[in-house]
């Protein structure tokens, strides 16, 4: 009888361990839509091509190729859409339903452009828990949707779509709510319909619409959602 009890206890512990391991292994996010090619570089340096439903995890660098778009949905209900020729590192991500104090989401935009729609991280607890970082600014949420661009050194001032802006410059526009754009020199609140810019040598400032055709991404997302291929 005692032997059976020990056996059952061990079996239950093994099942709990397996379940816990599966939960830990679950990705922070999943590729929801993909048109073209996106690769991921793991923390160990290995690189592989992602597909729809692929998981993404903290520490990984995601890269879209020319004419490629990808939307990644995260477990808190947020999403990030990568434009062509974009490189983004998922620096950190933590979301546990009953532990809002531990929420964290930090996306580092190395080059290219992102569209972000926020979820529960940054809304149910510390609003500074959700951030987008570039080499010249950090952007925090005070809202729920916006586009961020970073030209980067290697792109020589070119952002997705072929538009040219000054090298090593960060641009952001807000669609809903507001975002706060800041660096070591100061900050600027970017409200709905507004644009902010900084090259890192001074505080962010509001600018006129630079004409980056942000509405085109909405059309692309509609096509992806409908299951249509947008790569020509």
C-alpha positions as CSV (number, residue, x, y, z in Angstrom):
1,X,0.0,0.0,0.0
2,X,2.8,2.3,0.9
3,X,4.7,1.5,-2.2
4,X,1.6,2.3,-4.3
5,X,1.2,5.6,-2.5
6,X,4.8,6.6,-3.2
7,X,4.4,5.5,-6.9
8,X,1.3,7.7,-7.3
9,X,3.0,10.6,-5.6
10,X,5.9,10.3,-7.9
11,X,3.6,10.1,-10.9
12,X,1.7,13.3,-9.9
13,X,5.0,15.1,-9.4
14,X,6.3,14.0,-12.8
15,X,3.1,15.2,-14.4
16,X,3.2,18.6,-12.6
17,X,6.9,18.9,-13.7
18,X,6.1,18.2,-17.3
19,X,3.2,20.7,-17.2
20,X,5.4,23.4,-15.7
21,X,8.1,22.7,-18.3
22,X,5.6,23.0,-21.1
23,X,4.3,26.3,-19.7
24,X,7.9,27.7,-19.4
25,X,8.6,26.5,-23.0
26,X,5.6,28.4,-24.4
27,X,6.7,31.3,-26.5
28,X,6.2,35.0,-25.5
29,X,4.6,35.5,-28.9
30,X,3.6,33.8,-32.1
31,X,3.9,34.8,-35.8
32,X,0.3,35.4,-36.8
33,X,0.8,36.7,-40.3
34,X,3.8,36.5,-42.6
35,X,4.4,37.5,-46.2
36,X,7.9,37.0,-47.5
37,X,10.8,36.0,-45.4
38,X,11.6,36.6,-41.7
39,X,14.5,35.1,-39.8
40,X,15.3,34.8,-36.1
41,X,18.7,34.8,-34.5
42,X,18.7,32.9,-31.2
43,X,20.7,34.0,-28.2
44,X,23.2,31.1,-29.0
45,X,23.8,32.7,-32.4
46,X,21.9,30.2,-34.5
47,X,19.7,31.5,-37.3
48,X,16.6,30.0,-38.8
49,X,13.7,31.0,-41.0
50,X,10.3,31.5,-39.3
51,X,6.9,30.6,-40.6
52,X,3.4,31.3,-39.6
53,X,2.7,30.0,-36.1
54,X,6.4,30.1,-35.2
55,X,7.1,31.1,-31.6
56,X,9.3,34.0,-30.6
57,X,11.0,34.4,-27.2
58,X,13.0,37.0,-25.2
59,X,16.6,37.5,-26.4
60,X,15.8,36.8,-30.0
61,X,16.5,39.1,-33.0
62,X,13.8,39.1,-35.7
63,X,14.7,40.3,-39.2
64,X,12.4,40.8,-42.2
65,X,13.8,40.8,-45.7
66,X,12.9,43.1,-48.7
67,X,9.2,43.2,-49.5
68,X,8.5,41.1,-46.4
69,X,5.9,41.8,-43.6
70,X,5.3,40.0,-40.4
71,X,2.8,40.4,-37.5
72,X,3.7,38.9,-34.1
73,X,0.9,38.5,-31.5
74,X,1.9,38.3,-27.8
75,X,0.3,36.6,-24.9
76,X,-0.9,39.9,-23.3
77,X,-3.0,40.7,-26.4
78,X,-0.5,43.1,-27.9
79,X,0.9,42.9,-31.4
80,X,4.0,44.1,-33.4
81,X,4.0,44.4,-37.1
82,X,7.5,44.5,-38.8
83,X,7.9,46.3,-42.1
84,X,10.3,45.2,-44.8
85,X,14.1,45.4,-44.0
86,X,13.4,45.7,-40.3
87,X,15.5,44.2,-37.5
88,X,14.1,44.1,-33.9
89,X,15.4,42.4,-30.8
90,X,12.9,41.2,-28.1
91,X,15.0,42.4,-25.2
92,X,12.5,41.3,-22.5
93,X,9.0,40.0,-22.2
94,X,7.2,38.9,-19.0
95,X,3.4,38.4,-18.7
96,X,1.8,36.3,-16.0
97,X,-2.0,36.8,-15.7
98,X,-2.1,37.1,-11.9
99,X,1.3,39.0,-11.4
100,X,0.8,42.4,-13.0
101,X,3.7,43.8,-11.0
102,X,6.1,41.6,-12.9
103,X,4.9,42.8,-16.4
104,X,7.6,43.7,-18.9
105,X,7.9,44.2,-22.6
106,X,10.9,45.9,-24.2
107,X,11.3,45.9,-28.0
108,X,14.6,47.2,-29.4
109,X,14.2,48.5,-32.9
110,X,17.7,48.2,-34.5
111,X,16.6,49.4,-37.9
112,X,13.4,49.7,-40.0
113,X,9.8,50.2,-38.9
114,X,7.3,48.8,-36.4
115,X,3.6,49.1,-35.9
116,X,2.7,48.5,-32.3
117,X,-0.7,47.8,-30.7
118,X,-0.5,47.5,-27.0
119,X,-2.1,44.9,-24.8
120,X,-2.3,44.4,-21.0
121,X,1.4,45.1,-20.3
122,X,1.6,48.7,-19.4
123,X,-2.1,49.1,-18.8
124,X,-2.9,47.0,-15.7
125,X,0.1,48.0,-13.6
126,X,3.3,50.0,-14.3
127,X,2.7,52.0,-17.5
128,X,6.5,52.1,-18.0
129,X,6.5,48.3,-18.3
130,X,6.0,48.6,-22.1
131,X,8.8,50.2,-24.1
132,X,10.3,50.5,-27.5
133,X,14.0,51.4,-27.7
134,X,16.3,52.6,-30.4
135,X,19.9,54.0,-30.3
136,X,18.6,57.5,-29.9
137,X,15.3,57.3,-27.9
138,X,13.1,55.2,-25.7
139,X,9.3,55.3,-26.4
140,X,6.8,54.4,-23.7
141,X,3.1,53.9,-24.1
142,X,0.4,56.2,-22.9
143,X,-2.0,54.7,-25.5
144,X,-2.5,51.8,-27.7
145,X,-1.3,52.2,-31.3
146,X,1.5,53.8,-33.3
147,X,4.3,53.5,-35.8
148,X,8.0,53.8,-35.0
149,X,10.9,54.1,-37.5
150,X,14.6,54.1,-37.0
151,X,16.9,54.7,-39.9
152,X,20.0,53.2,-38.4
153,X,23.6,53.7,-39.4
154,X,23.7,50.8,-41.9
155,X,20.7,52.0,-43.8
156,X,22.3,55.4,-44.5
157,X,19.0,57.1,-43.8
158,X,16.7,54.8,-45.7
159,X,13.6,53.4,-44.0
160,X,11.2,50.7,-45.3
161,X,9.5,51.8,-48.4
162,X,12.6,53.6,-49.7
163,X,11.9,56.9,-48.0
164,X,15.0,58.8,-46.8
165,X,15.4,60.4,-43.4
166,X,18.6,61.5,-41.6
167,X,20.8,58.6,-40.6
168,X,20.5,57.4,-37.0
169,X,17.1,59.1,-36.5
170,X,14.0,57.9,-34.7
171,X,10.6,58.9,-35.8
172,X,7.3,58.0,-34.1
173,X,3.6,58.7,-34.8
174,X,0.7,57.9,-32.6
175,X,-2.7,56.7,-33.9
176,X,-4.6,56.2,-30.7
177,X,-3.8,57.3,-27.2
178,X,-0.4,58.8,-26.7
179,X,3.3,57.7,-26.5
180,X,6.1,59.4,-24.6
181,X,9.4,59.8,-26.5
182,X,12.5,60.4,-24.4
183,X,16.2,60.3,-24.2
184,X,19.0,61.7,-22.0
185,X,18.1,65.3,-23.2
186,X,14.4,65.3,-22.3
187,X,11.0,64.0,-23.5
188,X,8.1,64.8,-25.7
189,X,4.5,63.5,-25.5
190,X,3.3,62.4,-28.9
191,X,-0.5,62.5,-29.1
192,X,-2.9,61.2,-31.7
193,X,-2.0,62.3,-35.2
194,X,1.3,63.8,-34.1
195,X,4.9,63.0,-35.1
196,X,8.0,63.1,-33.0
197,X,11.7,62.9,-34.0
198,X,15.2,62.8,-32.5
199,X,18.7,62.0,-33.6
200,X,19.9,61.5,-30.1
201,X,21.8,64.8,-29.9
202,X,18.9,66.8,-28.4
203,X,15.5,66.1,-26.8
204,X,12.7,64.7,-29.0
205,X,10.6,67.3,-30.8
206,X,7.3,67.3,-32.7
207,X,7.5,67.6,-36.4
208,X,5.2,67.8,-39.4
209,X,4.2,64.5,-41.1
210,X,7.3,63.4,-43.0
211,X,5.2,61.6,-45.6
212,X,6.2,58.0,-44.8
213,X,2.9,56.6,-46.1
214,X,1.9,54.8,-42.9
215,X,-1.6,54.1,-44.3
216,X,-0.1,51.6,-46.7
217,X,0.7,49.2,-43.9
218,X,-3.0,49.2,-43.0
219,X,-3.7,47.9,-46.5
220,X,-1.0,45.3,-46.2
221,X,-2.4,44.1,-42.9
222,X,-5.9,43.8,-44.4
223,X,-4.5,41.6,-47.2
224,X,-2.6,39.4,-44.7
225,X,-5.7,39.0,-42.6
226,X,-7.6,37.9,-45.7
227,X,-4.9,35.3,-46.5
228,X,-3.6,37.2,-49.5
229,X,0.1,37.4,-50.5
230,X,1.4,40.9,-50.8
231,X,4.9,40.2,-51.9
232,X,5.3,41.1,-55.6
